[in-house]
Amino acid sequence: MKKLYSLSTLLVMLLLFTGCSKDILKPYDDRIEGVWELTDVDKVGFGSTNLDFTGGRFTFYGNGRLEYEDGGGGFYEGRWDIRKRNIPDCYVDEYGNSMCDSRFVRTLSMNVTDFTNHDMRTEFFDEIVFTGTNRFKAYLYDGNRTYVFRFRR
């Protein structure tokens, strides 16, 4: 029985690691390299919207360089950076006890400039999550509002 369990575990591991992409094992800095399209921005909460990025094409280079095309003829150049951050996750349970945990998230900062029109755009995303090899979401928490940016290769 022990041999059967070991053999089935080995078979499952083999199927998992040979049949799917290895991107999940790569660091976020390597996974983001390439050309991404900002396909959608959702807002949850109340208040006005004043965002620097609402669409366009982003090219992330491995050395931290970033190019952005806004779709209206604007071409921007700049830098990007991903950091790992430990954030507290606190809440009060039904008995009034304060409970705090922490979790690691990855943040993304983007700073670009259109040198022709002297326009600068910048954004700091509080959290980014890869939802597949060719998709990721970036979250911006702004008071009572949360913005979800969806990127696709």
RAURKA-V73986 format. One record per residue. RES is the residue in three letters. OMEGA is omega in whole degrees, -180 to 180 (NA if undefined). Layout:
# RAURKA-V73986
<<RES & OMEGA> <RES & OMEGA>>
This chain:
# RAURKA-V73986
<<MET & -180> <LYS & 178> <LYS & -180> <LEU & 179> <TYR & 179> <SER & 180> <LEU & 180> <SER & 177> <THR & 178> <LEU & 179> <LEU & 179> <VAL & 179> <MET & 179> <LEU & 178> <LEU & -180> <LEU & -173> <PHE & 177> <THR & -175> <GLY & -177> <CYS & -178> <SER & 178> <LYS & -178> <ASP & -178> <ILE & 180> <LEU & -178> <LYS & 173> <PRO & -179> <TYR & 180> <ASP & 179> <ASP & -177> <ARG & -175> <ILE & -179> <GLU & 178> <GLY & -177> <VAL & -179> <TRP & 177> <GLU & 173> <LEU & -171> <THR & -174> <ASP & 172> <VAL & 177> <ASP & 178> <LYS & 175> <VAL & -180> <GLY & -175> <PHE & 177> <GLY & -178> <SER & -179> <THR & 176> <ASN & -175> <LEU & 177> <ASP & -179> <PHE & 176> <THR & 179> <GLY & 177> <GLY & -176> <ARG & -179> <PHE & 173> <THR & 180> <PHE & 177> <TYR & -176> <GLY & -178> <ASN & 180> <GLY & 179> <ARG & -177> <LEU & 171> <GLU & -178> <TYR & 174> <GLU & -173> <ASP & 180> <GLY & 178> <GLY & 179> <GLY & 179> <GLY & 178> <PHE & -175> <TYR & 175> <GLU & 179> <GLY & -174> <ARG & 173> <TRP & 180> <ASP & 175> <ILE & 178> <ARG & 175> <LYS & -175> <ARG & 176> <ASN & -179> <ILE & 176> <PRO & 179> <ASP & -174> <CYS & 178> <TYR & 177> <VAL & -179> <ASP & -175> <GLU & 179> <TYR & 179> <GLY & 179> <ASN & 177> <SER & -179> <MET & 179> <CYS & 172> <ASP & 173> <SER & 178> <ARG & 178> <PHE & 174> <VAL & 174> <ARG & 180> <THR & 179> <LEU & 173> <SER & 180> <MET & 177> <ASN & -179> <VAL & -180> <THR & 170> <ASP & -174> <PHE & 178> <THR & -177> <ASN & -179> <HIS & 179> <ASP & -179> <MET & 177> <ARG & -179> <THR & 176> <GLU & 174> <PHE & 179> <PHE & -177> <ASP & -179> <GLU & 171> <ILE & -178> <VAL & 174> <PHE & -180> <THR & 178> <GLY & 179> <THR & -174> <ASN & -179> <ARG & 168> <PHE & 177> <LYS & 175> <ALA & -176> <TYR & 176> <LEU & -180> <TYR & -175> <ASP & -179> <GLY & -180> <ASN & -178> <ARG & 172> <THR & 177> <TYR & 177> <VAL & 179> <PHE & -180> <ARG & -180> <PHE & 180> <ARG & 175> <ARG & NA>>
